[in-house]
Amino acid sequence: MNPTQEILQLGQRWAEAEQAGDTAALDAMATDDFHLVGPAGFVLDKTQWLDRYRSGSFVMNQLAWEQVTVRDYGDAVVAIGVHNQRGAYQGRPVDGQFRATHVLTRNGSLEGRRWRFVSQHLSPMAQPPMPAGGAR
């Protein structure tokens, strides 16, 4: 299996784990120094990211990572796609469509090498601003 296929499969498992609030699976899929940059610019380390699920303050009802392109750098990949979600944080909706950049690394012994998320960065998707004069 090539890295693109591996990343797409891992991305599907990650989305399923987020929807299930499966912190054990998410923990296993992320490096110890994992960081998330959220759509409003906040930064969460791995513990903070997982604690949202553990406490029940963050609930992901639906998550799809689509239109993904993968750039392979050997033991690292950068995957950029569209992250569509329906969820809630502290009871408030956090639904949206985001451009999602995921960085993954493959580490471990030769036989146990597997891809894990190093970081994720989410940016709200919006139309570019109109140039002066109103023409695009």
C-alpha positions as CSV (number, residue, x, y, z in Angstrom):
1,M,0.0,0.0,0.0
2,N,1.4,3.4,-0.9
3,P,1.5,6.3,1.6
4,T,-1.5,8.1,0.1
5,Q,-3.7,5.1,0.6
6,E,-2.3,4.5,4.1
7,I,-3.0,8.2,5.1
8,L,-6.5,8.1,3.6
9,Q,-7.3,4.9,5.6
10,L,-5.8,6.4,8.8
11,G,-7.8,9.6,8.2
12,Q,-11.0,7.5,8.0
13,R,-10.2,5.7,11.3
14,W,-9.3,9.1,12.9
15,A,-12.7,10.6,11.8
16,E,-14.5,7.6,13.2
17,A,-12.6,7.8,16.5
18,E,-13.5,11.5,16.8
19,Q,-17.2,10.8,16.2
20,A,-17.1,8.0,18.8
21,G,-15.1,10.1,21.3
22,D,-12.6,7.1,21.4
23,T,-9.7,8.7,23.2
24,A,-7.7,5.5,23.3
25,A,-7.8,5.3,19.5
26,L,-7.0,9.0,19.1
27,D,-4.2,8.7,21.6
28,A,-2.7,5.8,19.6
29,M,-3.0,7.7,16.3
30,A,-1.1,10.8,17.5
31,T,2.5,11.4,18.6
32,D,3.2,12.4,22.2
33,D,4.0,15.9,21.1
34,F,0.8,16.3,18.9
35,H,-0.7,19.8,18.6
36,L,-4.0,21.0,17.1
37,V,-4.3,24.6,15.8
38,G,-8.1,25.3,15.9
39,P,-10.1,27.4,13.5
40,A,-10.0,30.4,15.8
41,G,-6.2,30.2,16.2
42,F,-6.1,28.4,19.6
43,V,-3.5,25.7,20.2
44,L,-4.1,22.5,22.1
45,D,-1.5,20.0,23.1
46,K,-2.3,16.3,23.0
47,T,-3.6,16.2,26.6
48,Q,-5.8,19.2,26.1
49,W,-7.1,17.9,22.8
50,L,-8.0,14.5,24.3
51,D,-9.4,16.0,27.5
52,R,-12.2,17.7,25.6
53,Y,-13.5,14.3,24.7
54,R,-12.9,12.8,28.2
55,S,-14.8,15.6,29.9
56,G,-17.7,15.5,27.4
57,S,-17.2,19.2,26.6
58,F,-16.5,18.4,23.0
59,V,-18.8,16.1,21.0
60,M,-18.3,15.4,17.3
61,N,-21.5,14.2,15.7
62,Q,-20.3,14.0,12.1
63,L,-16.8,14.4,10.6
64,A,-15.6,13.9,7.1
65,W,-12.1,14.6,5.8
66,E,-12.4,14.9,2.0
67,Q,-10.6,16.2,-1.1
68,V,-7.4,15.1,0.5
69,T,-4.0,15.5,-1.3
70,V,-1.0,13.9,0.2
71,R,2.6,15.1,-0.3
72,D,5.1,12.3,0.7
73,Y,8.5,13.2,2.2
74,G,9.6,9.7,3.1
75,D,9.0,9.4,6.9
76,A,6.7,12.5,6.9
77,V,3.6,13.5,4.9
78,V,1.6,16.7,4.6
79,A,-2.0,16.0,3.8
80,I,-4.4,18.9,2.9
81,G,-8.1,18.4,2.6
82,V,-11.5,19.7,3.6
83,H,-12.8,18.9,7.0
84,N,-16.6,19.0,7.3
85,Q,-18.0,18.7,10.8
86,R,-21.1,18.9,12.9
87,G,-20.4,19.0,16.6
88,A,-20.6,21.0,19.8
89,Y,-18.2,22.5,22.4
90,Q,-19.7,23.1,25.8
91,G,-23.2,22.8,24.2
92,R,-22.5,25.4,21.5
93,P,-22.5,24.3,17.8
94,V,-19.1,24.1,16.2
95,D,-20.4,23.1,12.8
96,G,-18.4,24.1,9.8
97,Q,-16.2,23.5,6.8
98,F,-12.5,23.9,7.3
99,R,-9.4,23.6,5.2
100,A,-7.4,21.0,7.2
101,T,-3.7,20.5,7.1
102,H,-2.4,17.4,8.8
103,V,1.2,16.5,9.3
104,L,2.0,12.9,9.9
105,T,5.2,11.0,10.6
106,R,6.1,7.3,10.4
107,N,8.3,6.1,13.2
108,G,9.2,3.0,15.1
109,S,11.1,-0.1,14.3
110,L,11.2,-1.2,10.7
111,E,8.4,-3.8,11.3
112,G,6.4,-1.6,13.6
113,R,6.5,1.6,11.5
114,R,3.1,3.3,11.4
115,W,1.8,6.7,10.5
116,R,0.8,9.0,13.4
117,F,-0.5,12.5,13.5
118,V,2.0,15.2,14.5
119,S,-0.2,18.2,14.0
120,Q,-3.5,19.4,12.6
121,H,-4.4,22.9,11.6
122,L,-7.9,24.0,10.7
123,S,-8.9,27.2,8.9
124,P,-12.4,28.3,8.2
125,M,-13.3,28.1,4.5
126,A,-14.5,31.4,3.1
127,Q,-14.6,33.2,-0.3
128,P,-11.6,35.4,-1.0
129,P,-12.3,39.1,-0.4
130,M,-13.6,41.1,-3.4
131,P,-10.8,43.2,-4.9
132,A,-11.2,47.0,-5.1
133,G,-13.8,47.9,-7.8
134,G,-15.8,44.7,-7.2
135,A,-14.4,42.6,-10.1
136,R,-12.9,39.2,-9.6
